[in-house]
Amino acid sequence: MNQRNAEKLKYELLETWNTFNHYITEALTFQNSEDVHQARVHLRKLLTFMQLYETKPSTYRQLKQLMEALGSVRDGDVLIEGLEADTELDEAFLDYMEQKRAVDRTVLATRVSEKMTPSLDQQVRRFLGGQLLRAFKKRDAATFIEKAKSERKRRIDTHKEASHMADRLETLHKIRLAVKRERYLHEYLLNYEDAASKDHVHKLKRLQTELGNMNDHHQLLLRWTDFSPPDELKTAYAAKLRQLESELDEAVAAVSL
């Protein structure tokens, strides 16, 4: 990549970091769940570029911990917003989810307070303007795309070898993360690299949607499994788990790799 394009990409990524800072501040008001979602998306994009390196920058672990806390809150938001409390069992589960989300929000606020320091901000900016910029100027950006593609295919191969449902769900989760990374690389490099493709972005989006639907079903089942209903609702609870397991099986079968 020539120096001009490398500089342009650096500024795009700095703007991504600035946008993340905006959304993480808004997210902590917990007034709009979209703020949490956008903070998570922009942080994922930055982590994508950090993961290009075998030796990740020192900020990677701190940002990953923020991502995990954002993910817990986001999963709770999605489940609560999609839940229709039509039965006594649903209402009991909704109360449980609200309590858990409150805990997850406290964890997120604590993580942000601990991690989002001026030192972290400086380190991220130095990485984007230093190590990453030098890598873009020295290497053909197509190698980054090829690496992401190879990682996605490797994880798909691992999935095909999995026979137990727990292993299949774990491998699908890893494929989902690999798909996101590959998609973001293509989107950022469209203006700078011939190997980046809009058509491929559309294919990855389709796969990401299928994997996201599967993940939503999986997260819902996990939350219901952790829930302990009152004794008088245990029969209904067992039926609910069977229903959710069946719906998850369908969502897994619908993923076309």
Backbone torsions as a table, in degrees:
resi	resn	phi	psi	omega
1	MET	NA	132.7	-180.0
2	ASN	-72.2	165.5	-172.7
3	GLN	-63.2	-37.6	-178.6
4	ARG	-62.1	-47.0	179.6
5	ASN	-67.1	-37.7	178.4
6	ALA	-61.6	-40.6	178.3
7	GLU	-65.1	-41.8	179.2
8	LYS	-61.9	-44.0	-179.6
9	LEU	-65.8	-37.3	176.8
10	LYS	-57.8	-45.9	-178.5
11	TYR	-68.7	-32.0	174.8
12	GLU	-62.1	-42.8	-178.3
13	LEU	-72.5	-34.6	173.8
14	LEU	-63.1	-37.7	177.1
15	GLU	-67.7	-34.9	175.3
16	THR	-61.8	-41.9	177.8
17	TRP	-64.1	-42.9	177.9
18	ASN	-61.9	-40.9	-179.8
19	THR	-66.7	-40.0	175.5
20	PHE	-58.8	-44.8	179.5
21	ASN	-59.0	-39.1	177.5
22	HIS	-63.4	-49.3	-175.2
23	TYR	-70.7	-33.5	179.9
24	ILE	-68.3	-32.7	175.5
25	THR	-66.2	-45.4	178.4
26	GLU	-66.4	-35.8	-177.1
27	ALA	-60.2	-34.5	-176.0
28	LEU	-72.0	-9.4	172.1
29	THR	-79.6	-21.3	179.6
30	PHE	55.2	34.4	177.3
31	GLN	-91.7	-26.1	-176.4
32	ASN	-142.1	116.4	-177.2
33	SER	-63.9	-20.2	178.6
34	GLU	-65.0	-29.2	177.8
35	ASP	-63.7	-41.5	176.8
36	VAL	-62.8	-44.3	-179.7
37	HIS	-60.8	-47.3	-177.7
38	GLN	-67.9	-37.4	175.7
39	ALA	-60.4	-42.3	-179.5
40	ARG	-66.0	-43.0	-179.3
41	VAL	-62.2	-47.2	-177.2
42	HIS	-68.8	-33.8	176.2
43	LEU	-69.0	-38.7	177.3
44	ARG	-59.9	-38.4	179.4
45	LYS	-63.2	-42.2	177.9
46	LEU	-66.5	-42.1	178.7
47	LEU	-62.4	-31.0	177.7
48	THR	-56.5	-45.4	-178.4
49	PHE	-74.7	-31.5	175.7
50	MET	-66.6	-31.4	-177.4
51	GLN	-78.3	0.0	175.1
52	LEU	-71.3	-16.3	-174.1
53	TYR	-102.5	140.9	175.3
54	GLU	-66.5	-40.8	175.1
55	THR	-102.5	105.0	-174.6
56	LYS	-77.2	153.2	178.6
57	PRO	-63.2	159.8	-175.4
58	SER	-63.0	-23.1	-180.0
59	THR	-77.0	-13.4	-171.6
60	TYR	-58.1	-47.3	-176.2
61	ARG	-62.9	-40.2	179.9
62	GLN	-65.4	-43.1	179.2
63	LEU	-67.4	-34.5	178.2
64	LYS	-64.8	-38.0	177.8
65	GLN	-66.6	-36.9	174.5
66	LEU	-64.3	-40.6	179.3
67	MET	-61.2	-42.5	-180.0
68	GLU	-63.1	-42.2	179.5
69	ALA	-67.4	-40.3	176.0
70	LEU	-63.0	-39.3	-179.2
71	GLY	-63.2	-40.8	179.5
72	SER	-63.2	-43.7	179.1
73	VAL	-66.5	-43.5	-178.2
74	ARG	-63.1	-44.2	178.7
75	ASP	-59.6	-42.3	178.1
76	GLY	-63.9	-42.2	178.6
77	ASP	-59.6	-47.0	-177.8
78	VAL	-61.7	-44.6	-177.7
79	LEU	-67.1	-43.4	-178.7
80	ILE	-66.7	-43.3	-179.0
81	GLU	-66.9	-26.8	-179.3
82	GLY	-93.6	-2.2	-175.2
83	LEU	-87.3	128.1	174.2
84	GLU	-103.3	110.8	-175.8
85	ALA	-85.0	78.4	-176.3
86	ASP	-92.5	-16.8	-176.3
87	THR	-127.3	169.2	177.8
88	GLU	-63.0	-36.5	177.9
89	LEU	-64.1	-45.2	178.5
90	ASP	-59.3	-42.0	-178.6
91	GLU	-65.4	-39.2	178.0
92	ALA	-65.6	-40.5	178.8
93	PHE	-66.7	-39.4	178.9
94	LEU	-62.4	-41.4	177.0
95	ASP	-60.5	-42.5	178.4
96	TYR	-61.8	-44.7	-178.6
97	MET	-65.7	-38.4	178.2
98	GLU	-63.2	-40.8	178.4
99	GLN	-65.2	-41.5	-179.7
100	LYS	-68.7	-37.8	179.1
101	ARG	-64.0	-36.9	178.2
102	ALA	-61.0	-40.5	177.1
103	VAL	-65.6	-45.5	-179.5
104	ASP	-62.2	-36.9	177.8
105	ARG	-66.8	-37.6	177.5
106	THR	-64.6	-41.0	178.1
107	VAL	-62.3	-43.9	179.5
108	LEU	-61.5	-47.3	-179.7
109	ALA	-59.8	-39.2	179.0
110	THR	-66.8	-44.1	179.1
111	ARG	-61.3	-43.6	-179.7
112	VAL	-63.0	-43.3	179.7
113	SER	-61.4	-38.6	-177.3
114	GLU	-78.2	-39.6	-169.5
115	LYS	-94.3	-37.2	-173.1
116	MET	-81.0	74.3	-178.1
117	THR	-106.8	162.6	174.3
118	PRO	-56.6	-33.4	178.8
119	SER	-63.6	-44.5	178.3
120	LEU	-62.1	-43.5	179.7
121	ASP	-58.3	-45.0	-179.9
122	GLN	-64.9	-40.6	-178.9
123	GLN	-65.0	-42.4	178.9
124	VAL	-62.9	-44.6	-178.7
125	ARG	-65.7	-37.3	177.4
126	ARG	-66.1	-38.9	178.4
127	PHE	-63.3	-46.8	-177.8
128	LEU	-66.2	-38.6	-177.9
129	GLY	-90.2	-6.6	-178.4
130	GLY	-117.0	-87.1	-174.8
131	GLN	-58.0	-45.9	-177.5
132	LEU	-69.7	-43.2	179.3
133	LEU	-60.5	-43.4	178.7
134	ARG	-62.7	-38.6	179.2
135	ALA	-64.6	-41.2	178.7
136	PHE	-62.9	-37.7	-177.8
137	LYS	-74.5	-27.8	-176.0
138	LYS	-88.5	-27.6	-170.4
139	ARG	-119.0	154.4	171.4
140	ASP	-72.7	122.5	-176.3
141	ALA	-61.6	-19.4	178.2
142	ALA	-60.3	-26.4	179.5
143	THR	-67.2	-31.4	177.4
144	PHE	-66.6	-41.9	179.8
145	ILE	-65.0	-42.6	-179.0
146	GLU	-65.2	-38.1	178.3
147	LYS	-63.5	-43.6	179.6
148	ALA	-64.8	-40.1	178.5
149	LYS	-63.4	-43.7	179.8
150	SER	-63.6	-38.3	178.9
151	GLU	-65.3	-42.3	178.3
152	ARG	-62.0	-44.9	-178.4
153	LYS	-66.3	-37.9	178.7
154	ARG	-62.5	-40.8	-179.5
155	ARG	-71.6	-31.7	175.0
156	ILE	-65.5	-42.0	177.6
157	ASP	-61.1	-40.7	178.0
158	THR	-63.5	-39.7	178.7
159	HIS	-62.1	-42.6	-177.7
160	LYS	-64.0	-24.2	179.5
161	GLU	-85.7	-12.3	-177.5
162	ALA	-78.8	134.4	-178.4
163	SER	-110.2	-34.3	-179.5
164	HIS	-83.5	145.8	-176.5
165	MET	-59.5	-40.8	-179.9
166	ALA	-60.3	-41.3	178.7
167	ASP	-69.1	-38.3	179.4
168	ARG	-65.0	-40.6	178.8
169	LEU	-65.5	-39.6	178.9
170	GLU	-65.2	-43.0	-179.7
171	THR	-69.2	-34.8	176.7
172	LEU	-66.1	-37.1	176.6
173	HIS	-61.4	-43.0	179.7
174	LYS	-68.1	-35.7	175.4
175	ILE	-63.0	-42.6	179.7
176	ARG	-57.4	-44.3	179.0
177	LEU	-65.4	-40.1	179.4
178	ALA	-65.7	-38.5	178.1
179	VAL	-62.9	-43.7	178.6
180	LYS	-59.8	-46.5	-178.4
181	ARG	-61.5	-44.8	-179.3
182	GLU	-64.6	-40.4	179.2
183	ARG	-62.3	-46.7	-177.9
184	TYR	-63.6	-38.5	178.1
185	LEU	-60.9	-46.0	178.5
186	HIS	-60.6	-44.2	-177.7
187	GLU	-63.3	-42.6	-179.4
188	TYR	-71.5	-31.5	-173.0
189	LEU	-95.6	2.1	-177.2
190	LEU	-55.1	-37.9	-176.7
191	ASN	-86.8	-3.5	-172.5
192	TYR	-126.2	-13.6	-171.2
193	GLU	-140.8	125.4	-178.1
194	ASP	-63.1	-27.2	-178.6
195	ALA	-72.1	-17.0	177.5
196	ALA	-77.4	138.0	-171.1
197	SER	-135.7	131.2	174.7
198	LYS	-65.8	-39.5	178.7
199	ASP	-60.1	-40.4	-179.9
200	HIS	-68.4	-35.7	176.0
201	VAL	-58.9	-43.4	180.0
202	HIS	-63.3	-40.3	178.6
203	LYS	-65.1	-41.5	179.3
204	LEU	-67.5	-36.5	176.9
205	LYS	-62.2	-42.3	178.6
206	ARG	-60.3	-46.6	179.7
207	LEU	-66.1	-39.5	178.5
208	GLN	-62.2	-37.7	178.3
209	THR	-63.9	-45.1	179.5
210	GLU	-63.8	-43.5	179.7
211	LEU	-68.6	-34.6	176.9
212	GLY	-65.6	-39.8	177.0
213	ASN	-63.4	-43.1	176.8
214	MET	-61.1	-43.2	-178.5
215	ASN	-65.0	-38.2	177.8
216	ASP	-60.9	-43.6	178.4
217	HIS	-64.3	-40.0	-179.3
218	HIS	-66.0	-45.4	-179.9
219	GLN	-62.5	-39.1	178.9
220	LEU	-63.1	-44.8	179.0
221	LEU	-63.1	-41.6	179.5
222	LEU	-61.1	-42.4	-179.4
223	ARG	-67.3	-39.7	177.7
224	TRP	-66.7	-36.3	-179.9
225	THR	-66.0	-34.0	178.9
226	ASP	-75.7	-18.6	-176.9
227	PHE	-78.3	135.5	176.9
228	SER	-111.1	107.4	-176.5
229	PRO	-78.9	162.5	172.2
230	PRO	-60.9	155.7	-176.0
231	ASP	-56.2	-38.2	-176.1
232	GLU	-71.0	-9.4	-178.8
233	LEU	-110.5	8.1	-173.7
234	LYS	-68.3	-32.5	177.6
235	THR	-66.2	-45.5	177.2
236	ALA	-64.3	-35.2	-180.0
237	TYR	-64.8	-43.8	179.0
238	ALA	-61.8	-39.9	177.8
239	ALA	-65.7	-37.9	178.8
240	LYS	-63.7	-42.8	178.8
241	LEU	-62.4	-40.9	178.4
242	ARG	-62.7	-41.3	178.5
243	GLN	-61.9	-45.2	-178.2
244	LEU	-68.0	-36.8	177.0
245	GLU	-64.2	-39.8	177.9
246	SER	-65.4	-42.0	-179.9
247	GLU	-67.0	-35.0	177.3
248	LEU	-67.5	-42.5	176.9
249	ASP	-55.9	-42.5	179.4
250	GLU	-65.2	-41.4	-179.0
251	ALA	-66.6	-38.3	177.1
252	VAL	-65.1	-43.5	-179.3
253	ALA	-65.2	-26.3	-176.5
254	ALA	-78.7	-14.2	-179.0
255	VAL	-74.4	123.1	-180.0
256	SER	-108.4	103.0	-178.2
257	LEU	-87.4	NA	NA
